[in-house]
């Protein structure tokens, strides 16, 4: 083939690839306007198991067109979806009833989709075979503090009621007790426990959250000797509980000081907030119980 013809063919292929890349980018950047849509969880699994594999032109790397994830075209989701992403979602929702509704909150073609099912929310990655669990607050794209026991991001955790915070603290404490069962004296609520305490500060429920989380993590203080026949282990657990309580109390007091410094003045009466907190029973943005609203249960 003459050199000029080869160059022309090459230029044509490059132009086609470039145009295809631009078209794919436009598709990727376009939000699906037919949302939200809902369907049964079982329908997505059935579609995944029966739909033929398709080839996707990703538009930025020809190698990825060949070696990228195996995809099928989902009529329910509104575009190509990796088989592995749906299987990962099925694993996360393995305890969910098959007829439970799955809601598509958002969908960016060939990029990601946010779905919610049975109160849980997931970011489906459409470029790879994976999912991420999201904060359970609608429209939030942040990850939760902990997927199952503390399923809200740090921003939305403080918006939960005192009752919810205490329940989450109890659940997380039990999880940490199980994780530290081989050495119960060294159990810790970790940075996740810190986030629960910081959220409890805003709800003036620090004492309840601390007590419930520590009891779940180390056991009832009055029953530790009965739980552990070895006196050395029982003593180590008591010391571990005291150590963790002091650490979490410091976290709470630091958060109170931070909020009071940032607020400057009482949110109700406008009085300058002193450096000294009136205690855990008063939200730190208020100067006293007279100004603080009644705490929601």
Secondary structure, DSSP 4 states (H G I P E B T S, - for coil): --HHHHHHHHHHHHHHHHHHHHHHHHHHHSBPSS--EEEEHHHHHHHHHHSPEE----SS-HHHHHHS--EEEETTTTEEEEHHHHHHHHHHTTTS-TT-EEEEEEEETTTEEEEEETTEEEEEETTTTEEEEE-SSTT--SPPSBTTTB-S-HHHHTTS-HHHHHHHHHHHHHHHHHHTGGGGGG---HHHHHHHHHHHHHTT-HHHHHHHHHHHHH--GGGHHHH-SSHHHHHHHHHHHHHHHHHHHHHHHHHHHHHHHHH-B-TTT-PBPPSS---TTS-TTSSSTTTSPPPP-
